[in-house]
Amino acid sequence: MGNFKNLSSSTTHTLNANSLGFSIQEKLKLCKSLQELKQIHAFLIKTSLPIHSHPLIFTKSLSFSHGSYFSSDPTYAYSLFAKLPDPDVIAYNAIIRFFSSTKNDENALVTVLVFVEMLENGLFPDNYTYPFVLKACTRLCALKEGEQVHARVVKNGFVSDLYVVNNLMRLYAVCGGVKRMRKLFGGSTERDLVSWTTLIQGYVDMGYWKEGINVFFEMCVAGIRADEMTMVVVISAIAKLGDLSIGRKVHEYMCDRKVKFDVFVGNALVDMYLKCGSAEFARKVFNEMPDKNVVSWNSMILGLAQQGKFREAINVFSKMQSKGVKPDAVTLVGVLNSCANLGGLELGTWVHAYIDRHHLKADGFLGNALIDMYAKCGSIAKALRVFSNMKRKDVYTYSAMIVGLALNGRGERALEVFFEMRKMEVEPNDVTFIGVLMACSHAGLLEDGRKHFANMSKVFNLEPQVAHYCIMVDLLGRAGLISEAEEFIREMPIVPDASVWGALLGACRIHGHVELGKNVMEKLERIDSERDGAYVIMSNIYSSSHRWREASTLRKAMKELNIKKNPGCSLIELDAVVYEFRKGDKAHPKADVIRIKDSSGLCLSSYLSSRMA
C-alpha cells in the first residue's frame, strides 16, 4: 500500500479510469437491452471517458438490430460506428450487414453508401462484405450499381465464392437479367440447393414458368434434394402454367422424398390444384393439412369461386367459421363473389354487417366486391349507397357500378356515373366500356352507344374486344337495324365468335327475320354445334312465324345430335342458405314433400322457412 502514496494524481486518475473501464466492460457484456446500453453510453459521455476505448458498445448496439427501435430509427448504431477512430473491415462488415438486414429501401441505400465509404478509406471488402452489399442492390433493384459490385467481385477473386455467386444470381433475377443469371449458374464450379432455388425462382419471377420447372427436374437429376422452400416456388410455377399432370408428378416427388409438409407447402398445393382445375385433389390436400392459417382457407374459397363452384366456396366459409378462424378482407371478397353469382343477398348482407362491425374499410377491392354483390342480387340502391360512401374510387369501383346499373336496367344512371368518372380523371378500361355499351343497349340509346364505341379507340386508345362487338350487335339488333348489324359483323377486324352471331340470332327472333336467322344458325353450327341456345332460339323463330314443320325438324335434329336443352333453374335463399331447384330435379331430400305444393297450395318458400331453418 505504501508504494501508492508516491503516485502522482494523474497516475491515480488513470488507474481509476482503467478500473472503471474494466467495470464498464463487464456491464457491457451483461447488457441485455437497448435501454441498458443507452444508460451505459450516457455514463461514458458524462464521465468524459472515450467511447472508442469500448468497441463492445458498438457491437452490442448491432446485437439489438432487430428490436423495434432499430426498425424505425437505425441512426443510433451508425452514430456509434461513426465515432470509431479507425474502423476496420470487420467493423464495416458489421454495419453493412446491419443496414442490409432491415427491410427498408432507405437502409438499403445507406448500405451501398457505407460500402463506398469503405472503399474510399482504402479498405478491401472480403467475401463477407459482398453478399450484403449485393442484397442491398437487389432490394433497390439497382442494376448499374450491382454491375459495379460484380466487377469488383471478379477483380478481387471472389467470383468462385458460392455465397457471393448466389447473391449475384439473385440480383440479376430481380433486375431481369435472365441470361446473366443463367451464365453465372453455368460458370459456377460449386452449386448448392440455394443456387438451384435462386435459378428456379429467377425464372418463375420473370414469367418463364416452364423453364423454372425444367430447372427443377435438372436439379433432381443432379441428385440435389429439394426442401419446402424450393417446392413452394416450383408449385407456384405449375399453378401459373396450369398443368395438372406436372403438378401430380411434383406432388408425388414430395411424398417420395418426404419433403416437409408445412402450411406454406400445403397452401401452395391447394392453390396449384385449384388453378389446374382439380377441386378434388385440392380438397384432399386441404383436409390432410395438419395446420391451416387464414391463407389456407382463402385459397380454397377463392379457388372454388374462380372455378364457378360458388356453393362449395360458401360451404368452406361456413366450416371456417365453425373452426373459429377469423376471416380477413380476402376471405370476404371470395364470399361476396360467390354470393353475387348465387344471388345470395342474405349472406352478402351479413358479410357487409361483419365489415361494419369489425371496422374494416369498405374501400378498394372489398368495396368493389360489395357493389358487385348488391348489383347482381338486384339490390341496386344498396350498391349505390356503398359506392357513395367509398372515399377512394378506382377504375374497378366505377366499372362495377356502371356494369351493375346497366344490368339492372338503369342505363341513363350508368352513363351519369361514367361522366362522373371522367370528371374525376379516372381512366376507363375494357370492363368500363362493357358496362357503358350495355347501358346504351338496355336503354335504347343507339347514338350514345355508337359514340362511346368509337371513342374507345379514338379517345382512350382501347381496342374493342369480342364482348364489345357483341354488345354493339345487340344494340343495333334491338333498334331493328338488322342489316346494319350484319354489315357490322362483316367489317369486324377480329373473327366473330358464337356470342356475336348469337346476338344477331336473338335480334332475328325479336324482329322475325327467319331467312337471316337460318343463315346465322348455320354459322353457329359450324362454330359450336353442341350448344343448345342457338337451336332453341331458331326453333322459336320458326314457331313465331307459324313454320311448325321447320320447328319440328329442328327439334328432331337436336335429338339426333344428342343436344339437350339445359333445364330451367330456380334459386331460393333462406337463412343464408341458397337452395337450387331444376326442372325434374329430385335430388333434394324433401323433394316429395315440396311437390305437395301443387295439391295443397303450400308456398315453397314458406315450407322451407318453417321446416328447414
Secondary structure as GFF3:
##gff-version 3
##sequence-region A 1 613
A	DSSP	three_ten_helix	2	6	.	.	.	ID=ss1
A	DSSP	alpha_helix	9	30	.	.	.	ID=ss2
A	DSSP	alpha_helix	34	46	.	.	.	ID=ss3
A	DSSP	three_ten_helix	51	53	.	.	.	ID=ss4
A	DSSP	alpha_helix	56	63	.	.	.	ID=ss5
A	DSSP	alpha_helix	68	72	.	.	.	ID=ss6
A	DSSP	alpha_helix	75	82	.	.	.	ID=ss7
A	DSSP	alpha_helix	89	101	.	.	.	ID=ss8
A	DSSP	alpha_helix	105	120	.	.	.	ID=ss9
A	DSSP	alpha_helix	129	140	.	.	.	ID=ss10
A	DSSP	alpha_helix	143	155	.	.	.	ID=ss11
A	DSSP	alpha_helix	162	174	.	.	.	ID=ss12
A	DSSP	alpha_helix	178	187	.	.	.	ID=ss13
A	DSSP	alpha_helix	193	205	.	.	.	ID=ss14
A	DSSP	alpha_helix	209	221	.	.	.	ID=ss15
A	DSSP	alpha_helix	228	241	.	.	.	ID=ss16
A	DSSP	alpha_helix	244	257	.	.	.	ID=ss17
A	DSSP	alpha_helix	263	275	.	.	.	ID=ss18
A	DSSP	alpha_helix	279	288	.	.	.	ID=ss19
A	DSSP	alpha_helix	294	306	.	.	.	ID=ss20
A	DSSP	alpha_helix	310	322	.	.	.	ID=ss21
A	DSSP	alpha_helix	329	342	.	.	.	ID=ss22
A	DSSP	alpha_helix	345	357	.	.	.	ID=ss23
A	DSSP	alpha_helix	364	376	.	.	.	ID=ss24
A	DSSP	alpha_helix	380	389	.	.	.	ID=ss25
A	DSSP	alpha_helix	395	407	.	.	.	ID=ss26
A	DSSP	alpha_helix	411	423	.	.	.	ID=ss27
A	DSSP	alpha_helix	430	443	.	.	.	ID=ss28
A	DSSP	alpha_helix	446	458	.	.	.	ID=ss29
A	DSSP	alpha_helix	466	478	.	.	.	ID=ss30
A	DSSP	alpha_helix	482	490	.	.	.	ID=ss31
A	DSSP	alpha_helix	498	511	.	.	.	ID=ss32
A	DSSP	alpha_helix	514	527	.	.	.	ID=ss33
A	DSSP	alpha_helix	533	544	.	.	.	ID=ss34
A	DSSP	alpha_helix	548	560	.	.	.	ID=ss35
A	DSSP	beta_strand	569	574	.	.	.	ID=ss36
A	DSSP	beta_strand	577	582	.	.	.	ID=ss37
A	DSSP	alpha_helix	591	594	.	.	.	ID=ss38
A	DSSP	alpha_helix	597	600	.	.	.	ID=ss39
A	DSSP	alpha_helix	604	611	.	.	.	ID=ss40
###
